Amino acid sequence: MHIEVLDKLKNGQNVYGTCITSTGPMWPSAVKRAGLDFVFIDTEHIPLGRPELAVLCQQFRNLNITPIVRIPCPDPYLACQAIDCGAKGVVAPYLETTDQVLELVGAVKYRPLKGELLNGYLRGDIPMPSDLRAYTEKFNAGNICIANIESVPALDRLDSLLSVPGLDAVFIGPHDLSVSMGLPEQYDHPEFEKAVTHIIHTCRAKGLAVGIHFSLEPDRQIRWMDEGANIVVHSFDIALFTQRLTHDMNMIREAAGDKFRQEDGAGLIV
């Protein structure tokens, strides 16, 4: 089932998912009911330890939902750790050099090889024995290698970054990209939209899947799908819970004649 997600991406099909931050045992079945293909588990910004990550990955895999994990930094050893926990996709943040992408490919596609020998194989300096190639392909079948493109230097080197063999997909980080461009959170700015469009078109031209993670209204996902994005990473559990609870409670307060003012994320009835 997990290989099916990678097959969908390689065929240019759409896959649908959300970001999960909660370790509560009822969340995986809730995600299953939404009919999602994958979950995005972020260990860069969310305080999740390896034991918690392993539990989440195993829970979602048992429900035939592909766990995709973002590691804290572009480190091949952390990528291997995520896969050891049960991740089937690995996202490395803030990639800006071809060496970083190559290291990610090595970790995701060529485990358990590491070090000087792996570097020689990846760079084509030495040929990989056919038996070893067959073994690593089987050992890592279905693993999805994903680069976070979220900075101006990455934009400037986009063609070379996306030309590294073994890369499967790109996640666009809208927040960090907008900040790097000097347009913090200005997601409707023409220059930001131009940059996102360029990334999406370049990915699809190279046969790579691409998605952008927004916690805002679904219209933004639809807008970028119309442009060519085929990975839908929509919102995350806390945002969805907050948005729905706020909506429902406002309806209830309005019916009761109470007023509500939100200050710094905290609601006060006045």
Secondary structure, DSSP 8 states (H G I E B T S, - for coil): -HHHHHHHHHTT--EEEEE-----TTHHHHHHHTT-SEEEEETTTS---HHHHHHHHHHHHHTT-EEEEE-SSS-HHHHHHHHHHT-SEEEESS--SHHHHHHHHHHHHSTT--HHHHHHHHTTSS---HHHHHHHHHHTTT-EEEEEE-SHHHHHTHHHHTTSTT--EEEE-HHHHHHHTT-TT-TT-HHHHHHHHHHHHHHHHTT-EEEEEE-S-HHHHHHHHHHT--EEEEEEHHHHHHHHHHHHHHHHHHHHT--EEEETTEEEE-
